[in-house]
Amino acid sequence: MSWKVEEVMTTDVVHVLADTPFKECVDMVGLHRIGALPVVDGSGRLLGILSESDLLRKEEVKGGNAEPRGSARTAGEAMTRTVVTVAPGTAVAQAARLMHRSSVRHLPVTDGGGRLIGIVARGDLLKVFLRSDESIRREIDEELLPRTFGIARGALEIEVRQGVVHISGEIEQRGQARLVLEFVQRVEGVVAVESGLNHRKDDTGERQVQAVR
């Protein structure tokens, strides 16, 4: 079961209005130890985001940079208006890919009306790896295998240590064994998968026992 952004996002979001003074924004970033401030209107609709990079543009101007936003006096004047956002139901893996592709450190989370309801940082997306080994083992044995492959609980031996899954036992078809390994790797919190699976039949239907790696 894929974790969603809503399960790892920060809901008590430190934000500012467009007319919040520049210096106050800098104070808030330092006080709350955050890297970005979403900028919203009076109804909570996201207007932009003010990152540490945006704030530093004012200092760059002193070095001769002609950046227009370097003269900003308010959050609205200094913010980045084109913001990469996600919906609360977005899969954590998808959000991580989006964050990487867009080269951003924060993703504001908005509802269908564009209102700010949360924010995720890179560290939030790593929370999936804080799952307990037992939680991972139960999901594989009690949910993934029975629902996806029709494999009864306890039919395969599953051991999880520090997020590394060792799965062993015998499966009828070679192709299914490979799929099991692929799907186990996709389980949230899994660091790696070590296979001890055997299959009775290969792709041609010949009967044999062979380890799948």
N, C-alpha and C positions, 0 to 999 in steps of 0.2 A: 504494500500500500504506500503510494507516494505521499510524502509530507507536502503540505501546502504552505504558501507564504504566510497565511493567517496564523499558522501554528508557531512561527518563529519571529514574526515581526514585533516591533515595539509599538504599542498602541498609545502610550502616553507620550505623544510626539512634541518635542520642543519646537515651536514654530514662531514666526513673526508675521506682522502685517506689512503691506507694501510701504506704508509710511513710517515704519520703525526706523529711528535714526541709525546711521551707520555705526557709530561708536557703541550703541547699545547692542547691536548685533555681534560685534566683536566681543563685548563683555559676556554675552550669553554663550558664545562658542567656548570661551575659556572656562566659564563657571560650570557648565554642564559637560565639559570635555567631549564635545561632539564635533564631527567634521563637516556637518552641513545643516542648514536651517531651511526647511520648506517655507515658502512665502504664500500666504493665503489671503483671500478677501474676507469680508465680514461674515459670509455664510460658510466659510471653511473650504471654499473651492480653491484648488491649487492653482497658483499663478506662476510659480517659478521655484527655483531652489538657489540658495545662497551658500556656496561652498567656501572652504578656506582659500581656495584658489581665486574665487571671485573677490574675496576680501583683500587678498594680497595685491590685486591690481592697483590699488591706490598707492601702495609702496613702490610698485614698478614704475609708476609715473614719475616719481622723484628721480629715477635713474634715466629719464629721457624717453620712456615708452609713451607713445601717443594714444594708448588705449582709451577710448571714449568713456568707458565705465570707471576709469580711474578717478574721475571727478565726482562720482556718485556720493550723495549725501544720505540716501535712504536705502532700505532693503530693496525696494522696487526698482531703483535706478541701478543697483549693483548686481542684481540677481541674473541668473541664466534663465531665459524664458522657455527655451526648448528643453523639456524635461522628459527623461525616460521613466515611465511609471509601470507598475504592475497591478493586477487585480488580486484581491485576497485569495482567490481560488487557484492562482498560478502555482504549478509544481515548483518546489524548491530547486530542482535540477534545471528547470527551464529558466528560472530567475537567475541562477548562477551563470548560465550561458549568456543570458541577456546582459548581465553586468560585465562579463568579460568582453563580449563583442563591443559593447558601448564604451568601454574603458571608464566606467564610473564606479564609485565606491558606495553609493547609496541609491536605493530605489524607493521613492515614495509610493505608498500603496493607496489607491483611490477607489471609490465606489463607482457605480454606474453614472452618477451625476458629476463626477470629477472632484468630489470632496475628499479631502485628506482623512484617511482613517488609520494610517500607520506608516511605518518606514522600516526598511531592512538594510542593514549594513553587511559588509562581507563577513564579519564575525557571526552575525545571526544565521547566515546560511551554513555555517560550520556546526551549528547546534545538532544537526542530524547525527554527527559522529560522537555525540555524547550519550547516545542511546546505550542502555545496558546490553551486555551480551545475551542475557536471558530474554530480553524483549525481542532482539533480532532472531534468536533461535525459535521463539514461539511463533513469530510471524511467518517464518519459513515453513515450519512443521505444521502449524495449525491453520494457516490461511493460504499461503502461496501454493504449496504442493497439492493440497486437496482441491482447491478451487480452480487452479489453472491446469493441473495435470492429472487430477483424479487419483493422486497417490495418497493413500491413507496415512493418517497421523502415526508416527512412530515406525513407518515402513522403512525409512532411511535413517541412518545414524547421523545426527547433526551436532557438531560441537563448535562453539564460538568462543574465541579468546581474543580480547583486545580488538574486536571487530573483524577478525579473520575467521572465516567460516570454513570448517573442514566437513565435507559431506561425503558419506560413503554408503555402499549398499549396492544392490543390483536392480537395474531397470531393463525392461524388455527390449526397447529399441535404442540403437546408437544415436539416432537423431534426437530422440526425446531426452536422452542423457545430456547431450550438448545444450539443448534448450534450457534444461533445468539449471545448468551452470550459468548460462547467460542471464536468466531471470533472477537467480539468487544474487548475482553481482549487482543487480539494479535495486535491491532492497536498501532502503535508506539506512545509513549507518555502517554498511558493509565496507570494509577496507580492502579485503581481497578474498578470493575463494580458492581453497585447495581441494582438489578432487580425488576421491578414492572410489568413484563410481565405476561399476562394471555394467556391461550390457550383454544380453544373451544373443541378440541378433544384430548383424551389421546391416548396412543399407541394401545389400543384395538378398537378405533373408537367410543367409547361412548361419547356422547355429554355432556360437562360440562365446567364450567369456573373455572380455578384453577390457582393460582399464581405459577410462576416458579421461583425457587431460585437457 
